[in-house]
Amino acid sequence: MYLTEDEKAMLGGEAGEAIRIAMDLLVEAAAAMDAPRLLEISGAHIDGCLYHGRAGLDFATALATAGGRVVVPTTLNVSSLDLLHPELYRGDRGEAEASRQLMTAYEDMGCRPTWTCAPYQLPERPGFGEQVAWGESNAIVFANSVLGARTNRYGDFLDICCALTGRAPATGLHTDAGRRATLVLDIEVPEAWKDDDLLYVAVGLALGQIAGTEVALIEGLDGRAGEDRLKALGAAAASSGAVGMFHVSNVTPEAETFGGEPDRRVRVTGRELIATLRSLAGDGQLGAVSLGTPHASAAEIEELAILCAGRRAKVPFFVNTGRDVAARVSESLETLREFGSTIVTDTCTYLTPILGQVEGVVMTNSGKWAYYAPANIGVDVAFGNTKDCVESAVVGEIVNTGLLG
Amino acid sequence: MAGIASGPLVVLDEGLSFWGGFDPVDGVVIDRSHPQRGVSLSGKVVFMPHGRGSSSSSSVLAEAMRLGTAPAGIVLGEPDSILVIGSLVARWLYGVACPIYVGCAGELGRGHVELGTT
């Protein structure tokens, strides 16, 4: 692999031990990805701050102890703890302590304690064409598809190696060739579903199953696919598959540039979309509602507050969001609290013991939550769009007026 | 990445997100919608058509390697840096190996596969 003089110096330890370790791992990973060289990045988002056991903590501690400092602006993903609402955590104290140590190690390396899985909702999000190294599967797909920034799917560890060296492997979605659609997903959207949030979840789940790692061009969606719906679509696709980027005809910024001449075309019918949603859903009485996976945007919280104003939830109702967004919509959050909602920041209800014992299924508008929560926290899931989730919470049983009705 | 692994072959029909889909404590597939749910991957040579899902899978693979519950080696149908970096870091921290080879399903005719260098 070609390395510049600066990169060779980092590899030789001239910029310190932490950077030597990071560069060594980065070069070996880049070789496994067949990258011909590295490229410079202007920012990073770290997923490694979420605790999954001793190995992640040992790694971060080793880098921090060796004097590691990030050389590009770097944000931090959700962790296992809600630092603003610590009373919500019902898990093991020892694990909480280890989680806190992990978070501190990343802060010590100069990362910003943003604690959100939706760094694209922060004011300093990357611009079109910007090369970055992001972890967190939903953030990766959003950065590429919606912002037109460029990142590969970076896992824990490689994300901080990139942030410490300011480099990433020059391959895949960092390059024009890697962003070309190889597949068209031709979506049949029945008229009645055109403005239903769940349509985008269903399309995302289908996209992940069909595309795997491929970049797809989606046809059939229209201008109603705003940022929040594209967020939901991408998060679902990055859960059911390994999707790092998609294009939507006439909607996303690179659909025209890289959408042409795909190798194959797959038609997805409305019936198949419904079946995809139903395959993840369980049965039973409504036990709780969880919204905001990925973290709810300011617009989503304001819309939710309008739906909830002056009403009262009969079941536990959770909304996950980032602390930066929460600070911007404090009035709306007050409305949600009066509704009976618990506001969760810095983490997410499917990652960490917050829900407690739920009697019945948990209703969500999130494909990602539905995909991971059953194995992670042992609950069954029902889908509803945001409006139906609120109505269901108010009457205390599942109401489906939308796609699944 | 270099290394030799040997063990009974497990062919996964779909990609697996190690995070959320694999329990590093007992080495078993826990993804409810995965065809190989309940299958142990510990000490096996695991063929996976492609990666899937979470970028936290690096941490989960590294943790499984630390605990001794990881596959003996992984054969990927398509390159996936998320698993590769997990394996590299665990090797660096603990001196344990889980070689990852990018090959294709057609190469896997026998119950044991020798993994070479990519």
Interface residues (C-beta under 8 A of the other chain):
Chain A: I21 L25 E28 A29 A32 M33 D34 D47 G48 L50 H52 G53 R54 A55 G56 D58 F59 A62 G135 E136 S137 I140 N152 R153 Y154 G155 D156 F157 L158 D159 C161 P169 G208 G212 T213 A238 S239 S240 G241 A242 S279 L280 Y371 Y372 P374 A375 N376
Chain B: M1 G15 S17 W19 G20 G21 P24 I30 D31 R32 S33 P49 H50 G51 R52 G53 S54 S55 S56 S57 S58 S59 V60 A62 E63 M65 R66 L67 E78 P79 D80 S81 I82 L83 V84 I85 G86 L88 V89 A90 W92 L93 Y94 I100 V102 T118
